Amino acid sequence: MAKKRILVMTGGGDCPGLNAVIRAIVRRTEQEEDWEVIGSIEAFNGLLRDPMEVVLLDSKTVSGIHIRGGTILKTTNKGGPFHWPVKNADGSFSYIDRCDDLIARLEKLGINAVVSIGGEGSMDIAQRLFEKGIPIIGVPKTIDNDLSSTDLTFGYQTSVQIATEAVDRLITTAASHNRLMILEVMGRDAGWIGLSAAIAGGAHVALIPEIPYDIDKVAAEINDRVENGRGFAIVVISEGAKPVGGIATSRDSNQPGYQNKILGGVGHRLLEEIQDKVDVEARVMILGHLQRGGSPIAYDRVLATQFGVKAVELVLESKFGHMVSYRHPNVVSVPIASAIEEYNYVKLDSALVHTARGVGISLGD
């Protein structure tokens, strides 16, 4: 008798802990004699290619992968069933909906359930597919911690740890040279990483997307610190931060199927805005993809493993259209529709903002 099949995939940006989720899904599924796991390469793209790129996942395949960063299934934030790029004769691209084709391919493979591991964009696709009748479960993944309906997402704590270590290292060189060091970290629309790293590392200014900054107030904070004899200052700025009345620093992508603007460079923008207002030599460091690569810390390995086990249990309960969620101290589930209903911004009255202000960190407002 043919086994029932779970199809698992990872979408969006890579994230520490993805492999731990995959491993947990496989190991939990292998406790059910009539189930097996198939993986789709590069999210839904593996299913939609000809020939299809799918692999059988078993305990041998996933042995030891929980300590590794990235994802053995690869990932992508381009293409997908609702926005599949097709190259035209003139070299331009148009985009088509391949949802019906996807459903047919799932049936051909004998897939009984889909587990989609991803961030906000992936969960939006999962909800639309669920509404089309696909039995799907979501697993939240994002270093930005910007998915609501879950206290935390795996990968976030690892990225905060990496950003904090960067602050620690910049403090020693800034103090040695009496410099202003500007550290640019990830955070498109939510400033969780930047704010947490600023608090943990002892930065003096934290600029996040949720609080547009007044450049004169930022300059005043830096000058006050320098003039009071400390001689150096550390600014942590999220890539999506923007000045009062301004917009985020970004550029359009020329990659087919990529729908988001590409962020980056806000640190240098801040330097240009502030260099004539402060009396201190300054340098910029962009942490970039170092925040997403490498091994997940223990906390994220545990959380990712909990998420993977819970995802399989939701499949066995036929609780489709739900996303795994961490509600301390329990791992539960919520409707995917509820999870994507509201973006998880840093709220201005949150405990984290209160703490930052309480230890004297300027938020630029």
N, C-alpha and C positions, 0 to 999 in steps of 0.2 A: 504494500500500500504506500502510495506516494506521501511524503511528508508535507505538512503545511509549511508555508514559507513566510518569513519576515524579511522584508527588504529594508536595509539600513543605508543611510547616506549622510554625508556631512557637507553643508553649504555655507556660503559666505566666507569671511576671512578665517584663516587658521587660528587656532586657539589652544593654549596648553590645557590638556585634559581630554581632548577629542578621542585619542586612542584609548584612554581609560574607559570612556563610555562604550566604545565599540567592543572592547574586551568584556565588559560587564554584561552587555547584551548577549554576546555569544555564550558566555559561561552560564548565564541564567537560563538561556534557551535550551542549552544542552541537557538541562535537568528534565526537560519535557521530551519524551521519546518520539512524539509525533510532530516535532517542529525542527526547522533548521533556518539558518541565516544566510542571506545573500547580500552582497554589498554592491552598490552602484558607484562607479568611479566618477568623480567630479559632480556630486549631487545628481540631479535628474539628467544631466547631460549624458552620463553613461548609458542610460536607458534609451535616449533619443538618438544616439549615434548608430550608424550602420557600418560594421556590425556592432551590436550592443556590447558595452564594456561593463560586465558584471562578473563578480567572483564569489565563489563559495567561501564562507568564513567558518572556521572551526577552531577548536582549542589550540591546535598546532599553529594556525595562522596568526592568532592573537597572543600567543605566549610571550610574555615580557613586554608587550607594547605599552603598558600603562605608564612606564617611566619615560617614554619618548614624547617629544613635542610633535606638533604637526598632526597629520592624519594619514593612515595607511591607505585610505580610500580617496585621497586627494580632495581638493575642494575648489569651488569657483564662486565668483559673484557676478558672472556673466552668463547670458543665455537663460535657460529655464523653459518650462512648458508654455508659459504665457508670453514669452518675449524671445522667441528663437530667431537668431539672426540668419538671414538668407542673402547671399551675395548676388547682386544684380549684374547684368551684362556690362554696365558702365563702371563697375567697381564699387559702387555704393551699396549700402545694406538696407534691407527692409526687414520687418519683424512680423512673425506670424504666431498664431495660437496653435500649439500642438497638443493640447490637453486630450482630445479624443484619441490621438495616436498614442499618447502615453498610457491611457486606460487600456487600449488594445494590447500594448506590449506587456503591461502588468498581468493581464489575463493570460497571455501567451506563456509567461514565465511561471504561472501558477502562484502568484503572490497573494497572500491572504491578509497581509498587514504591512504598512509602511511606517518606518520610524525615521522622521526627519530631524536631524540635529543641526540647529542653526540659530541665528539671531532674529531680529525683528523682521527683516526682509524674508527670511526663510519661513518664519511663522505665518507671515501674510500669505505666502504661496501655499503653505500647508492648509490654511483655513479655506482658501479658494478651491483647493483640490477636494477637501472634505465636503464642501458644498456641491461638488460634482459627483459625489458618491464614493470617493476613494477612502478606504479604511485607514486612517492615518493618525499617528501619535507624534506629538512634538516634544523635543528635548531642548531646553533653552541653553544657548551657548553665545557668550559675547564677553570680551574683556572689558567693554564699556559699561557693563552692568546696567544696560538701558532698557531691559525688558521688565515690564511691570508684572504683578501677580506672582512674583517670586522674590524672596528676600535677597538672594544672591544668585549669580550665574557662575559656573566654574570658569576658570581662566582669569577672572577679575583679580583675585587675591595674588595670583602669580605676577600679573602685570603691575600691580601696586608694589609688590616686593622688588621687582626689577627697577621701577621708577624711583623707589625710595633709596635703593643702593646707589643709583645715579646721583641723587641729591647728596647723599653722604659723601661721595667722592668729589663732587663739585665744591662742597663746602671747604674741603682741605686745600684745594688749589685756589679757590677764591680768596681764602684767608691768607694764603701765602703771597699772593700777588696784589691784594687789595683791589679786587675786581668785582664787577657785577656779572653774575653768570645767569643766563636765561636758559632754562631747560624746557624744551617743547615736548609734550607727551601727547599720547592719543586721547581722543574724546571728541567725536564729531559734533554731537549735540548735547552730550551729558558730561559733566566734569568730575565724575566720581574718582577716576584715577588721579587726576591732577590735584584735587583737594585732599585726598587721602595721603598721597605721597608728600604733599607739602606739610601736612600735620606730622606724619611719621618722621620725615627727614629734618624738620625744623626750618623750612623755608620762610622767607619774610613776606613774600607776596605770592598769591595764588589767583590766577585769572582763568575763569571757567566760562563756558558758553552761556550759562544761565544768568550771569551777571555782567552786562556790558561794562567795560572799564573806562574810567576817566583818566586819560593819560597824565593830566596834571597832578591828580591825586597819587597815581603810581610813582611819578617822579618825586613828589614831595616825600613819600614814604622812604624811597631809596636815599634821597639826600639827607633826610633826618638820621637815618642809620649811619651813613658814611660820616656825616659831620659830628656825630656823637662819639667818634673815636673807634668804631668797630671796623671801619674801612672797607667792608665788603657787603654784598647782599646777594641773595638767591631769589630768583623769580621762577615759579613753575607756571607754565601757561599751556592750557589745553589747545589742541590744534583747531578747535572750532570757536575759540574765544574771539571776541570782536569789540571794538571801541563803541562808546555810546554813539548811536546814530549811524554806525557802520555795519559792514557785513563781514562774514567769515572770509578768510584768505583761501581761495580755491581756484581750480582751473577745470575746464571741461576735459573729459577723456575722449581719446580717439580710438578706443578699443571697442570693437563691435559687441553689442550686448551689455556693455557696462553702463548702468543708468545713473549712478551717483557721481557727483562732482568729486574731484580728487583734492583732498585737503593737504596742507603742509606749507610751511614757510611763515607761519604767524610769528614765530620767534624772531626772525629777521625783520619782519614788519614792525614788531614792537621796538626792536633796536633802532630802526630808522626813526620811529616816532619819538623816541626818548633820548637819543644821544646828545641833542643840543639842550636838554633840560636837566641833565645830571652831570655831576663833576666826578666821574669815575670811569675808568676804562671798562669796557664790556665785551663779553663773548657770548656766542649762542651755541647751544648743543641741541640737536634734534635726535631724540632717542629712537623714534621711528619703529621699525619692525622688530627691534630687539625685544620690545614688550610682548610680542606675540610668539616668539620662537623659544626653543629650549624646553627643558623638562618642567612639568608642572610641580609646584610645591605640594607637600603632603595634603594640605587642606583641600586643594582642588582635585587631587587624585581620589580622595574619599568622597567628595561631593559628586564628582563625575561618575564614580562607581555606583553610588546610591541612585543617581538619575538613570543609569543604564538598567539596573535591576528593576526599578519602578516602571520603566517604559515597557519592559517585557510583561510585567504583571498587568499593566493596562491593556496590552494586547490580549492576554489570556482572559481578561474580563470583558473584552469587546468594548472597551470604553474609548471609542474612537472620537476624534475631534477634540481631544484633550491634550494638554501640555503638562509635562512633569513640572512640579513646583516645589521649592523649598520654603516651608513656613516653619521657622524654628520652633521646636526641634524636630519637626516631622517633614518627611518627603511625601507630598500629596499630589493632587492633580487639579487643574482648573481648565475650563473650556478655552481653547485657543483663541476664540473670538474675544474673550474677556482679557486675555493676556496682551493682545495687540490693540486693545481699545484705547489705552492711555500709555504714553511714552514715560519711561522712568527717569524724569529729570531730577536733578538735585533741587530740592525745594528750599526756598530761601529761609524758611523757619525750621529747617531740619536740624537734628542734633549735630550733624557733621559741620554745618555752617556755623552753628552756635559755638562749637568747640574751637573752630579755626579763629573766629573773632575773639574768643576767650583767651587764647594764647598770643594774641597780638598780630595775627597774620592779616595783612591787608588784602581785601578782595577787589580793590580797585574802584570801589563805589563810595 
